[in-house]
């Protein structure tokens, strides 16, 4: 993406239309999964009974959970297909300063961030995506495959136990639960705080909805990318 395509009227184009659209089913589907999934697992608790009552009973609750899973995983698959299209058809780069792929700079930024916390230097100058945002990204991209595989076993236990031992169902339940706990902790804790509740961003960041980020915010949050864009520009890779 060239420089003149990224900066518009004092704002940088951070997310394309497809990514902004995909954020809605992921956001709503993931929230629905968390609410209905824990209600199903803790069905004997007051929370589980209350959610089941709100949606019309346990059967409706199970159906809603699976519907949210299909919507969320479909959005992840669309994103993966887009990555393949970008690389194979558009011949785009999947590495570089604009990429979501991990790099050596992420490790350097992590070390510098720790030093900064202990007042041993300034904050790291992040590129287009910080190491924290990459962790957030892979938590969904990779975690959804674990959730999808174990969820299918729980959804169709009779089919899978035709060729798998019965204890695989119990294993799938345990993995599904703990992956869900990790995912919810990351998304509802770390993600919401770091993107919307931090003092510089409060009362919330709108970039994922508009696709645009003001240059002054880019300078503060992604100083390395800001310098690239304002000091000569550089072609980047999509993420």
Rosetta constraint file for C-alpha pairs under 8 A:
AtomPair CA 1 CA 5 HARMONIC 6.43 0.50
AtomPair CA 1 CA 6 HARMONIC 6.90 0.50
AtomPair CA 1 CA 235 HARMONIC 5.47 0.50
AtomPair CA 1 CA 236 HARMONIC 5.56 0.50
AtomPair CA 1 CA 237 HARMONIC 6.89 0.50
AtomPair CA 1 CA 238 HARMONIC 7.57 0.50
AtomPair CA 2 CA 6 HARMONIC 6.54 0.50
AtomPair CA 2 CA 233 HARMONIC 7.25 0.50
AtomPair CA 2 CA 234 HARMONIC 6.58 0.50
AtomPair CA 2 CA 235 HARMONIC 5.10 0.50
AtomPair CA 2 CA 236 HARMONIC 7.25 0.50
AtomPair CA 3 CA 7 HARMONIC 6.53 0.50
AtomPair CA 3 CA 229 HARMONIC 6.07 0.50
AtomPair CA 3 CA 233 HARMONIC 5.19 0.50
AtomPair CA 3 CA 234 HARMONIC 6.56 0.50
AtomPair CA 3 CA 235 HARMONIC 7.13 0.50
AtomPair CA 4 CA 8 HARMONIC 7.73 0.50
AtomPair CA 5 CA 13 HARMONIC 7.59 0.50
AtomPair CA 6 CA 12 HARMONIC 5.19 0.50
AtomPair CA 6 CA 13 HARMONIC 4.84 0.50
AtomPair CA 6 CA 14 HARMONIC 7.53 0.50
AtomPair CA 7 CA 11 HARMONIC 5.50 0.50
AtomPair CA 7 CA 12 HARMONIC 4.35 0.50
AtomPair CA 7 CA 13 HARMONIC 6.20 0.50
AtomPair CA 7 CA 229 HARMONIC 7.99 0.50
AtomPair CA 8 CA 12 HARMONIC 6.08 0.50
AtomPair CA 8 CA 13 HARMONIC 7.26 0.50
AtomPair CA 10 CA 214 HARMONIC 6.14 0.50
AtomPair CA 10 CA 215 HARMONIC 5.79 0.50
AtomPair CA 11 CA 212 HARMONIC 5.96 0.50
AtomPair CA 11 CA 213 HARMONIC 5.28 0.50
AtomPair CA 11 CA 214 HARMONIC 4.24 0.50
AtomPair CA 11 CA 215 HARMONIC 5.17 0.50
AtomPair CA 12 CA 212 HARMONIC 5.53 0.50
AtomPair CA 12 CA 213 HARMONIC 5.26 0.50
AtomPair CA 12 CA 214 HARMONIC 6.31 0.50
AtomPair CA 12 CA 215 HARMONIC 6.32 0.50
AtomPair CA 12 CA 218 HARMONIC 7.76 0.50
AtomPair CA 13 CA 211 HARMONIC 5.84 0.50
AtomPair CA 13 CA 212 HARMONIC 4.76 0.50
AtomPair CA 13 CA 213 HARMONIC 6.64 0.50
AtomPair CA 14 CA 207 HARMONIC 7.34 0.50
AtomPair CA 14 CA 211 HARMONIC 5.42 0.50
AtomPair CA 14 CA 212 HARMONIC 5.56 0.50
AtomPair CA 14 CA 213 HARMONIC 6.52 0.50
AtomPair CA 15 CA 19 HARMONIC 6.07 0.50
AtomPair CA 15 CA 20 HARMONIC 6.45 0.50
AtomPair CA 15 CA 207 HARMONIC 7.64 0.50
AtomPair CA 15 CA 208 HARMONIC 6.61 0.50
AtomPair CA 15 CA 211 HARMONIC 4.51 0.50
AtomPair CA 15 CA 212 HARMONIC 7.05 0.50
AtomPair CA 16 CA 20 HARMONIC 6.44 0.50
AtomPair CA 16 CA 211 HARMONIC 6.27 0.50
AtomPair CA 17 CA 21 HARMONIC 6.16 0.50
AtomPair CA 17 CA 211 HARMONIC 7.28 0.50
AtomPair CA 18 CA 22 HARMONIC 6.09 0.50
AtomPair CA 19 CA 23 HARMONIC 6.15 0.50
AtomPair CA 19 CA 79 HARMONIC 7.90 0.50
AtomPair CA 19 CA 208 HARMONIC 8.00 0.50
AtomPair CA 20 CA 24 HARMONIC 7.23 0.50
AtomPair CA 20 CA 208 HARMONIC 5.70 0.50
AtomPair CA 20 CA 209 HARMONIC 5.80 0.50
AtomPair CA 20 CA 210 HARMONIC 7.58 0.50
AtomPair CA 20 CA 211 HARMONIC 6.76 0.50
AtomPair CA 21 CA 25 HARMONIC 7.71 0.50
AtomPair CA 22 CA 26 HARMONIC 6.36 0.50
AtomPair CA 22 CA 75 HARMONIC 5.95 0.50
AtomPair CA 22 CA 79 HARMONIC 7.76 0.50
AtomPair CA 23 CA 27 HARMONIC 5.76 0.50
AtomPair CA 23 CA 208 HARMONIC 7.44 0.50
AtomPair CA 24 CA 28 HARMONIC 5.99 0.50
AtomPair CA 25 CA 29 HARMONIC 5.38 0.50
AtomPair CA 25 CA 30 HARMONIC 7.91 0.50
AtomPair CA 25 CA 71 HARMONIC 6.33 0.50
AtomPair CA 25 CA 72 HARMONIC 5.96 0.50
AtomPair CA 25 CA 75 HARMONIC 6.58 0.50
AtomPair CA 26 CA 30 HARMONIC 5.65 0.50
AtomPair CA 26 CA 71 HARMONIC 7.49 0.50
AtomPair CA 26 CA 72 HARMONIC 4.98 0.50
AtomPair CA 26 CA 75 HARMONIC 6.39 0.50
AtomPair CA 26 CA 76 HARMONIC 7.75 0.50
AtomPair CA 27 CA 31 HARMONIC 6.21 0.50
AtomPair CA 28 CA 32 HARMONIC 6.12 0.50
AtomPair CA 29 CA 33 HARMONIC 6.09 0.50
AtomPair CA 29 CA 68 HARMONIC 4.69 0.50
AtomPair CA 29 CA 69 HARMONIC 6.69 0.50
AtomPair CA 29 CA 71 HARMONIC 6.09 0.50
AtomPair CA 29 CA 72 HARMONIC 5.06 0.50
AtomPair CA 30 CA 34 HARMONIC 6.25 0.50
AtomPair CA 30 CA 68 HARMONIC 7.05 0.50
AtomPair CA 30 CA 69 HARMONIC 7.68 0.50
AtomPair CA 30 CA 72 HARMONIC 6.37 0.50
AtomPair CA 31 CA 35 HARMONIC 6.26 0.50
AtomPair CA 32 CA 36 HARMONIC 5.96 0.50
AtomPair CA 32 CA 37 HARMONIC 7.98 0.50
AtomPair CA 32 CA 64 HARMONIC 7.96 0.50
AtomPair CA 32 CA 65 HARMONIC 6.87 0.50
AtomPair CA 32 CA 68 HARMONIC 5.96 0.50
AtomPair CA 33 CA 37 HARMONIC 5.40 0.50
AtomPair CA 33 CA 65 HARMONIC 5.59 0.50
AtomPair CA 33 CA 68 HARMONIC 5.78 0.50
AtomPair CA 33 CA 69 HARMONIC 6.50 0.50
AtomPair CA 34 CA 38 HARMONIC 6.14 0.50
AtomPair CA 34 CA 180 HARMONIC 7.34 0.50
AtomPair CA 34 CA 184 HARMONIC 6.69 0.50
AtomPair CA 35 CA 39 HARMONIC 6.32 0.50
AtomPair CA 35 CA 51 HARMONIC 7.99 0.50
AtomPair CA 36 CA 40 HARMONIC 6.14 0.50
AtomPair CA 36 CA 51 HARMONIC 7.28 0.50
AtomPair CA 36 CA 61 HARMONIC 6.39 0.50
AtomPair CA 36 CA 62 HARMONIC 7.55 0.50
AtomPair CA 36 CA 64 HARMONIC 7.28 0.50
AtomPair CA 36 CA 65 HARMONIC 5.49 0.50
AtomPair CA 37 CA 41 HARMONIC 6.32 0.50
AtomPair CA 37 CA 65 HARMONIC 6.30 0.50
AtomPair CA 38 CA 42 HARMONIC 5.85 0.50
AtomPair CA 38 CA 43 HARMONIC 7.98 0.50
AtomPair CA 38 CA 48 HARMONIC 7.16 0.50
AtomPair CA 39 CA 43 HARMONIC 5.50 0.50
AtomPair CA 39 CA 47 HARMONIC 6.41 0.50
AtomPair CA 39 CA 48 HARMONIC 3.86 0.50
AtomPair CA 39 CA 49 HARMONIC 7.29 0.50
AtomPair CA 39 CA 51 HARMONIC 6.34 0.50
AtomPair CA 39 CA 52 HARMONIC 7.21 0.50
AtomPair CA 40 CA 48 HARMONIC 6.29 0.50
AtomPair CA 40 CA 58 HARMONIC 7.71 0.50
AtomPair CA 40 CA 61 HARMONIC 7.34 0.50
AtomPair CA 40 CA 62 HARMONIC 7.13 0.50
AtomPair CA 41 CA 48 HARMONIC 7.72 0.50
AtomPair CA 42 CA 47 HARMONIC 7.49 0.50
AtomPair CA 42 CA 48 HARMONIC 5.45 0.50
AtomPair CA 43 CA 47 HARMONIC 7.60 0.50
AtomPair CA 43 CA 48 HARMONIC 4.34 0.50
AtomPair CA 43 CA 49 HARMONIC 5.86 0.50
AtomPair CA 44 CA 48 HARMONIC 6.36 0.50
AtomPair CA 44 CA 49 HARMONIC 6.61 0.50
AtomPair CA 45 CA 49 HARMONIC 6.33 0.50
AtomPair CA 46 CA 50 HARMONIC 5.99 0.50
AtomPair CA 47 CA 51 HARMONIC 6.26 0.50
AtomPair CA 48 CA 52 HARMONIC 6.14 0.50
AtomPair CA 49 CA 53 HARMONIC 6.06 0.50
AtomPair CA 50 CA 54 HARMONIC 6.24 0.50
AtomPair CA 51 CA 55 HARMONIC 6.45 0.50
AtomPair CA 51 CA 61 HARMONIC 7.75 0.50
AtomPair CA 52 CA 56 HARMONIC 6.16 0.50
AtomPair CA 52 CA 57 HARMONIC 4.73 0.50
AtomPair CA 52 CA 58 HARMONIC 5.31 0.50
AtomPair CA 52 CA 60 HARMONIC 7.57 0.50
AtomPair CA 52 CA 61 HARMONIC 5.68 0.50
AtomPair CA 53 CA 57 HARMONIC 5.25 0.50
AtomPair CA 53 CA 58 HARMONIC 7.80 0.50
AtomPair CA 55 CA 60 HARMONIC 6.22 0.50
AtomPair CA 55 CA 61 HARMONIC 6.15 0.50
AtomPair CA 56 CA 60 HARMONIC 5.89 0.50
AtomPair CA 56 CA 61 HARMONIC 7.36 0.50
AtomPair CA 57 CA 61 HARMONIC 6.23 0.50
AtomPair CA 58 CA 62 HARMONIC 6.20 0.50
AtomPair CA 59 CA 63 HARMONIC 6.28 0.50
AtomPair CA 60 CA 64 HARMONIC 6.04 0.50
AtomPair CA 61 CA 65 HARMONIC 6.21 0.50
AtomPair CA 62 CA 66 HARMONIC 6.37 0.50
AtomPair CA 63 CA 67 HARMONIC 6.17 0.50
AtomPair CA 64 CA 68 HARMONIC 6.17 0.50
AtomPair CA 65 CA 69 HARMONIC 6.27 0.50
AtomPair CA 66 CA 70 HARMONIC 6.25 0.50
AtomPair CA 67 CA 71 HARMONIC 6.30 0.50
AtomPair CA 68 CA 72 HARMONIC 6.06 0.50
AtomPair CA 69 CA 73 HARMONIC 5.96 0.50
AtomPair CA 69 CA 148 HARMONIC 7.68 0.50
AtomPair CA 70 CA 74 HARMONIC 5.88 0.50
AtomPair CA 71 CA 75 HARMONIC 6.38 0.50
AtomPair CA 72 CA 76 HARMONIC 6.52 0.50
AtomPair CA 73 CA 77 HARMONIC 6.22 0.50
AtomPair CA 73 CA 144 HARMONIC 6.76 0.50
AtomPair CA 73 CA 148 HARMONIC 7.33 0.50
AtomPair CA 74 CA 78 HARMONIC 6.20 0.50
AtomPair CA 75 CA 79 HARMONIC 6.31 0.50
AtomPair CA 76 CA 80 HARMONIC 6.34 0.50
AtomPair CA 76 CA 141 HARMONIC 6.64 0.50
AtomPair CA 76 CA 144 HARMONIC 7.85 0.50
AtomPair CA 77 CA 81 HARMONIC 6.15 0.50
AtomPair CA 78 CA 82 HARMONIC 6.12 0.50
AtomPair CA 79 CA 83 HARMONIC 6.30 0.50
AtomPair CA 80 CA 84 HARMONIC 6.39 0.50
AtomPair CA 81 CA 85 HARMONIC 6.15 0.50
AtomPair CA 82 CA 86 HARMONIC 5.99 0.50
AtomPair CA 83 CA 87 HARMONIC 6.19 0.50
AtomPair CA 83 CA 239 HARMONIC 7.86 0.50
AtomPair CA 84 CA 88 HARMONIC 5.80 0.50
AtomPair CA 84 CA 89 HARMONIC 7.76 0.50
AtomPair CA 85 CA 89 HARMONIC 5.15 0.50
AtomPair CA 85 CA 90 HARMONIC 6.57 0.50
AtomPair CA 86 CA 90 HARMONIC 4.91 0.50
AtomPair CA 86 CA 91 HARMONIC 6.28 0.50
AtomPair CA 86 CA 92 HARMONIC 5.53 0.50
AtomPair CA 87 CA 91 HARMONIC 4.78 0.50
AtomPair CA 87 CA 92 HARMONIC 4.82 0.50
AtomPair CA 87 CA 93 HARMONIC 6.50 0.50
AtomPair CA 87 CA 94 HARMONIC 7.01 0.50
AtomPair CA 88 CA 92 HARMONIC 7.59 0.50
AtomPair CA 92 CA 237 HARMONIC 6.62 0.50
AtomPair CA 92 CA 238 HARMONIC 7.29 0.50
AtomPair CA 93 CA 236 HARMONIC 7.68 0.50
AtomPair CA 93 CA 237 HARMONIC 4.92 0.50
AtomPair CA 93 CA 238 HARMONIC 6.86 0.50
AtomPair CA 94 CA 99 HARMONIC 5.95 0.50
AtomPair CA 94 CA 100 HARMONIC 7.85 0.50
AtomPair CA 94 CA 101 HARMONIC 7.13 0.50
AtomPair CA 94 CA 237 HARMONIC 5.68 0.50
AtomPair CA 94 CA 238 HARMONIC 6.40 0.50
AtomPair CA 94 CA 239 HARMONIC 6.85 0.50
AtomPair CA 95 CA 99 HARMONIC 5.19 0.50
AtomPair CA 95 CA 100 HARMONIC 7.61 0.50
AtomPair CA 95 CA 101 HARMONIC 6.14 0.50
AtomPair CA 95 CA 237 HARMONIC 6.20 0.50
AtomPair CA 96 CA 236 HARMONIC 6.42 0.50
AtomPair CA 96 CA 237 HARMONIC 5.98 0.50
AtomPair CA 97 CA 127 HARMONIC 6.09 0.50
AtomPair CA 97 CA 128 HARMONIC 6.70 0.50
AtomPair CA 97 CA 225 HARMONIC 7.78 0.50
AtomPair CA 97 CA 236 HARMONIC 6.27 0.50
AtomPair CA 97 CA 237 HARMONIC 7.11 0.50
AtomPair CA 98 CA 127 HARMONIC 6.94 0.50
AtomPair CA 98 CA 128 HARMONIC 5.26 0.50
AtomPair CA 98 CA 129 HARMONIC 7.00 0.50
AtomPair CA 98 CA 236 HARMONIC 5.03 0.50
AtomPair CA 98 CA 237 HARMONIC 4.97 0.50
AtomPair CA 98 CA 238 HARMONIC 6.15 0.50
AtomPair CA 98 CA 239 HARMONIC 6.73 0.50
AtomPair CA 99 CA 128 HARMONIC 7.55 0.50
AtomPair CA 99 CA 129 HARMONIC 7.34 0.50
AtomPair CA 99 CA 236 HARMONIC 7.52 0.50
AtomPair CA 99 CA 237 HARMONIC 5.40 0.50
AtomPair CA 99 CA 238 HARMONIC 5.73 0.50
AtomPair CA 99 CA 239 HARMONIC 4.77 0.50
AtomPair CA 100 CA 129 HARMONIC 6.53 0.50
AtomPair CA 100 CA 134 HARMONIC 6.00 0.50
AtomPair CA 100 CA 238 HARMONIC 7.93 0.50
AtomPair CA 100 CA 239 HARMONIC 5.03 0.50
AtomPair CA 101 CA 134 HARMONIC 7.60 0.50
AtomPair CA 101 CA 239 HARMONIC 7.76 0.50
AtomPair CA 102 CA 106 HARMONIC 6.56 0.50
AtomPair CA 102 CA 131 HARMONIC 7.60 0.50
AtomPair CA 102 CA 134 HARMONIC 7.32 0.50
AtomPair CA 103 CA 107 HARMONIC 7.29 0.50
AtomPair CA 104 CA 108 HARMONIC 6.50 0.50
AtomPair CA 105 CA 109 HARMONIC 5.94 0.50
AtomPair CA 106 CA 110 HARMONIC 6.12 0.50
AtomPair CA 106 CA 130 HARMONIC 6.99 0.50
AtomPair CA 106 CA 131 HARMONIC 5.19 0.50
AtomPair CA 107 CA 111 HARMONIC 6.30 0.50
AtomPair CA 107 CA 131 HARMONIC 7.83 0.50
AtomPair CA 108 CA 112 HARMONIC 6.13 0.50
AtomPair CA 109 CA 113 HARMONIC 5.90 0.50
AtomPair CA 109 CA 124 HARMONIC 5.42 0.50
AtomPair CA 109 CA 125 HARMONIC 7.48 0.50
AtomPair CA 109 CA 126 HARMONIC 7.22 0.50
AtomPair CA 109 CA 131 HARMONIC 7.36 0.50
AtomPair CA 110 CA 114 HARMONIC 6.32 0.50
AtomPair CA 110 CA 124 HARMONIC 8.00 0.50
AtomPair CA 110 CA 131 HARMONIC 7.17 0.50
AtomPair CA 111 CA 115 HARMONIC 6.31 0.50
AtomPair CA 112 CA 116 HARMONIC 6.04 0.50
AtomPair CA 112 CA 121 HARMONIC 7.39 0.50
AtomPair CA 112 CA 122 HARMONIC 7.76 0.50
AtomPair CA 112 CA 123 HARMONIC 6.74 0.50
AtomPair CA 112 CA 124 HARMONIC 5.73 0.50
AtomPair CA 113 CA 117 HARMONIC 6.26 0.50
AtomPair CA 113 CA 123 HARMONIC 5.89 0.50
AtomPair CA 113 CA 124 HARMONIC 5.93 0.50
AtomPair CA 114 CA 118 HARMONIC 6.62 0.50
AtomPair CA 115 CA 119 HARMONIC 6.31 0.50
AtomPair CA 115 CA 120 HARMONIC 4.91 0.50
AtomPair CA 115 CA 121 HARMONIC 6.08 0.50
AtomPair CA 116 CA 120 HARMONIC 5.35 0.50
AtomPair CA 116 CA 121 HARMONIC 5.08 0.50
AtomPair CA 116 CA 122 HARMONIC 5.49 0.50
AtomPair CA 116 CA 123 HARMONIC 5.53 0.50
AtomPair CA 116 CA 124 HARMONIC 7.94 0.50
AtomPair CA 125 CA 221 HARMONIC 7.87 0.50
AtomPair CA 125 CA 222 HARMONIC 6.12 0.50
AtomPair CA 125 CA 223 HARMONIC 4.83 0.50
AtomPair CA 125 CA 224 HARMONIC 5.08 0.50
AtomPair CA 126 CA 130 HARMONIC 5.35 0.50
AtomPair CA 126 CA 221 HARMONIC 6.97 0.50
AtomPair CA 126 CA 222 HARMONIC 4.56 0.50
AtomPair CA 126 CA 223 HARMONIC 5.72 0.50
AtomPair CA 126 CA 224 HARMONIC 5.36 0.50
AtomPair CA 126 CA 225 HARMONIC 7.02 0.50
AtomPair CA 127 CA 222 HARMONIC 5.36 0.50
AtomPair CA 127 CA 223 HARMONIC 6.77 0.50
AtomPair CA 127 CA 224 HARMONIC 4.86 0.50
AtomPair CA 127 CA 225 HARMONIC 4.71 0.50
AtomPair CA 128 CA 222 HARMONIC 5.99 0.50
AtomPair CA 128 CA 224 HARMONIC 7.65 0.50
AtomPair CA 128 CA 225 HARMONIC 5.47 0.50
AtomPair CA 129 CA 133 HARMONIC 5.91 0.50
AtomPair CA 129 CA 134 HARMONIC 6.66 0.50
AtomPair CA 129 CA 222 HARMONIC 7.49 0.50
AtomPair CA 130 CA 134 HARMONIC 6.36 0.50
AtomPair CA 130 CA 222 HARMONIC 7.68 0.50
AtomPair CA 131 CA 135 HARMONIC 6.26 0.50
AtomPair CA 132 CA 136 HARMONIC 6.28 0.50
AtomPair CA 133 CA 137 HARMONIC 6.10 0.50
AtomPair CA 134 CA 138 HARMONIC 6.16 0.50
AtomPair CA 135 CA 139 HARMONIC 6.01 0.50
AtomPair CA 136 CA 140 HARMONIC 6.96 0.50
AtomPair CA 136 CA 186 HARMONIC 7.20 0.50
AtomPair CA 136 CA 187 HARMONIC 7.49 0.50
AtomPair CA 136 CA 191 HARMONIC 6.84 0.50
AtomPair CA 137 CA 141 HARMONIC 6.25 0.50
AtomPair CA 138 CA 142 HARMONIC 5.45 0.50
AtomPair CA 138 CA 143 HARMONIC 7.24 0.50
AtomPair CA 139 CA 143 HARMONIC 5.25 0.50
AtomPair CA 139 CA 144 HARMONIC 7.81 0.50
AtomPair CA 139 CA 183 HARMONIC 6.77 0.50
AtomPair CA 139 CA 186 HARMONIC 7.81 0.50
AtomPair CA 140 CA 144 HARMONIC 5.52 0.50
AtomPair CA 140 CA 183 HARMONIC 7.54 0.50
AtomPair CA 141 CA 145 HARMONIC 7.33 0.50
AtomPair CA 142 CA 146 HARMONIC 7.10 0.50
AtomPair CA 143 CA 147 HARMONIC 6.25 0.50
AtomPair CA 143 CA 179 HARMONIC 7.13 0.50
AtomPair CA 143 CA 183 HARMONIC 7.39 0.50
AtomPair CA 144 CA 148 HARMONIC 5.74 0.50
AtomPair CA 145 CA 149 HARMONIC 6.03 0.50
AtomPair CA 146 CA 150 HARMONIC 6.15 0.50
AtomPair CA 146 CA 175 HARMONIC 7.98 0.50
AtomPair CA 146 CA 176 HARMONIC 7.45 0.50
AtomPair CA 146 CA 179 HARMONIC 7.56 0.50
AtomPair CA 147 CA 151 HARMONIC 5.66 0.50
AtomPair CA 147 CA 176 HARMONIC 5.71 0.50
AtomPair CA 147 CA 179 HARMONIC 6.90 0.50
AtomPair CA 147 CA 180 HARMONIC 7.52 0.50
AtomPair CA 148 CA 152 HARMONIC 6.10 0.50
AtomPair CA 149 CA 153 HARMONIC 6.60 0.50
AtomPair CA 150 CA 154 HARMONIC 6.38 0.50
AtomPair CA 150 CA 172 HARMONIC 4.76 0.50
AtomPair CA 150 CA 173 HARMONIC 7.05 0.50
AtomPair CA 150 CA 175 HARMONIC 7.06 0.50
AtomPair CA 150 CA 176 HARMONIC 5.82 0.50
AtomPair CA 151 CA 155 HARMONIC 5.99 0.50
AtomPair CA 151 CA 172 HARMONIC 7.35 0.50
AtomPair CA 151 CA 176 HARMONIC 6.76 0.50
AtomPair CA 152 CA 156 HARMONIC 5.98 0.50
AtomPair CA 152 CA 157 HARMONIC 7.98 0.50
AtomPair CA 153 CA 157 HARMONIC 5.28 0.50
AtomPair CA 153 CA 160 HARMONIC 6.23 0.50
AtomPair CA 153 CA 169 HARMONIC 6.38 0.50
AtomPair CA 153 CA 172 HARMONIC 6.71 0.50
AtomPair CA 154 CA 169 HARMONIC 6.34 0.50
AtomPair CA 154 CA 172 HARMONIC 6.87 0.50
AtomPair CA 154 CA 173 HARMONIC 6.94 0.50
AtomPair CA 156 CA 160 HARMONIC 6.55 0.50
AtomPair CA 157 CA 161 HARMONIC 5.95 0.50
AtomPair CA 157 CA 169 HARMONIC 6.64 0.50
AtomPair CA 158 CA 162 HARMONIC 6.69 0.50
AtomPair CA 159 CA 163 HARMONIC 7.98 0.50
AtomPair CA 160 CA 164 HARMONIC 5.87 0.50
AtomPair CA 161 CA 165 HARMONIC 5.88 0.50
AtomPair CA 161 CA 166 HARMONIC 5.68 0.50
AtomPair CA 161 CA 168 HARMONIC 7.86 0.50
AtomPair CA 161 CA 169 HARMONIC 7.94 0.50
AtomPair CA 164 CA 168 HARMONIC 6.67 0.50
AtomPair CA 166 CA 170 HARMONIC 7.57 0.50
AtomPair CA 167 CA 171 HARMONIC 6.23 0.50
AtomPair CA 168 CA 172 HARMONIC 5.93 0.50
AtomPair CA 169 CA 173 HARMONIC 6.25 0.50
AtomPair CA 170 CA 174 HARMONIC 6.41 0.50
AtomPair CA 171 CA 175 HARMONIC 6.18 0.50
AtomPair CA 172 CA 176 HARMONIC 5.79 0.50
AtomPair CA 173 CA 177 HARMONIC 6.11 0.50
AtomPair CA 174 CA 178 HARMONIC 6.28 0.50
AtomPair CA 175 CA 179 HARMONIC 5.89 0.50
AtomPair CA 176 CA 180 HARMONIC 6.04 0.50
AtomPair CA 177 CA 181 HARMONIC 6.28 0.50
AtomPair CA 178 CA 182 HARMONIC 6.25 0.50
AtomPair CA 179 CA 183 HARMONIC 6.03 0.50
AtomPair CA 180 CA 184 HARMONIC 5.97 0.50
AtomPair CA 181 CA 185 HARMONIC 6.05 0.50
AtomPair CA 182 CA 186 HARMONIC 6.20 0.50
AtomPair CA 183 CA 187 HARMONIC 6.05 0.50
AtomPair CA 184 CA 188 HARMONIC 5.50 0.50
AtomPair CA 184 CA 189 HARMONIC 7.38 0.50
AtomPair CA 185 CA 189 HARMONIC 5.18 0.50
AtomPair CA 185 CA 190 HARMONIC 6.99 0.50
AtomPair CA 186 CA 190 HARMONIC 4.95 0.50
AtomPair CA 186 CA 191 HARMONIC 6.03 0.50
AtomPair CA 187 CA 191 HARMONIC 4.74 0.50
AtomPair CA 187 CA 192 HARMONIC 6.42 0.50
AtomPair CA 188 CA 192 HARMONIC 5.57 0.50
AtomPair CA 188 CA 193 HARMONIC 7.90 0.50
AtomPair CA 189 CA 193 HARMONIC 6.09 0.50
AtomPair CA 190 CA 194 HARMONIC 5.90 0.50
AtomPair CA 191 CA 195 HARMONIC 5.90 0.50
AtomPair CA 192 CA 196 HARMONIC 5.46 0.50
AtomPair CA 192 CA 197 HARMONIC 6.56 0.50
AtomPair CA 193 CA 197 HARMONIC 4.50 0.50
AtomPair CA 193 CA 198 HARMONIC 5.87 0.50
AtomPair CA 194 CA 198 HARMONIC 5.69 0.50
AtomPair CA 195 CA 201 HARMONIC 7.01 0.50
AtomPair CA 195 CA 204 HARMONIC 7.09 0.50
AtomPair CA 195 CA 205 HARMONIC 6.37 0.50
AtomPair CA 196 CA 201 HARMONIC 5.70 0.50
AtomPair CA 196 CA 202 HARMONIC 5.75 0.50
AtomPair CA 196 CA 203 HARMONIC 6.36 0.50
AtomPair CA 196 CA 204 HARMONIC 4.01 0.50
AtomPair CA 196 CA 205 HARMONIC 5.39 0.50
AtomPair CA 197 CA 201 HARMONIC 6.31 0.50
AtomPair CA 197 CA 202 HARMONIC 5.07 0.50
AtomPair CA 197 CA 203 HARMONIC 6.41 0.50
AtomPair CA 197 CA 204 HARMONIC 6.31 0.50
AtomPair CA 198 CA 202 HARMONIC 5.86 0.50
AtomPair CA 201 CA 205 HARMONIC 5.88 0.50
AtomPair CA 206 CA 210 HARMONIC 6.18 0.50
AtomPair CA 206 CA 211 HARMONIC 7.96 0.50
AtomPair CA 207 CA 211 HARMONIC 4.98 0.50
AtomPair CA 207 CA 212 HARMONIC 5.22 0.50
AtomPair CA 207 CA 213 HARMONIC 5.66 0.50
AtomPair CA 208 CA 212 HARMONIC 7.74 0.50
AtomPair CA 213 CA 217 HARMONIC 6.65 0.50
AtomPair CA 213 CA 218 HARMONIC 6.51 0.50
AtomPair CA 214 CA 218 HARMONIC 6.28 0.50
AtomPair CA 215 CA 219 HARMONIC 6.07 0.50
AtomPair CA 215 CA 226 HARMONIC 7.46 0.50
AtomPair CA 216 CA 220 HARMONIC 6.42 0.50
AtomPair CA 217 CA 221 HARMONIC 5.99 0.50
AtomPair CA 217 CA 222 HARMONIC 7.97 0.50
AtomPair CA 218 CA 222 HARMONIC 5.14 0.50
AtomPair CA 218 CA 223 HARMONIC 6.55 0.50
AtomPair CA 218 CA 225 HARMONIC 7.73 0.50
AtomPair CA 218 CA 226 HARMONIC 6.05 0.50
AtomPair CA 219 CA 223 HARMONIC 4.58 0.50
AtomPair CA 219 CA 224 HARMONIC 7.94 0.50
AtomPair CA 219 CA 225 HARMONIC 7.89 0.50
AtomPair CA 219 CA 226 HARMONIC 5.28 0.50
AtomPair CA 219 CA 227 HARMONIC 7.80 0.50
AtomPair CA 222 CA 226 HARMONIC 6.23 0.50
AtomPair CA 223 CA 227 HARMONIC 6.23 0.50
AtomPair CA 224 CA 228 HARMONIC 6.43 0.50
AtomPair CA 225 CA 229 HARMONIC 6.23 0.50
AtomPair CA 226 CA 230 HARMONIC 6.07 0.50
AtomPair CA 227 CA 231 HARMONIC 5.55 0.50
AtomPair CA 228 CA 232 HARMONIC 6.43 0.50
AtomPair CA 228 CA 233 HARMONIC 4.99 0.50
AtomPair CA 228 CA 234 HARMONIC 6.23 0.50
AtomPair CA 229 CA 233 HARMONIC 4.25 0.50
AtomPair CA 229 CA 234 HARMONIC 6.79 0.50
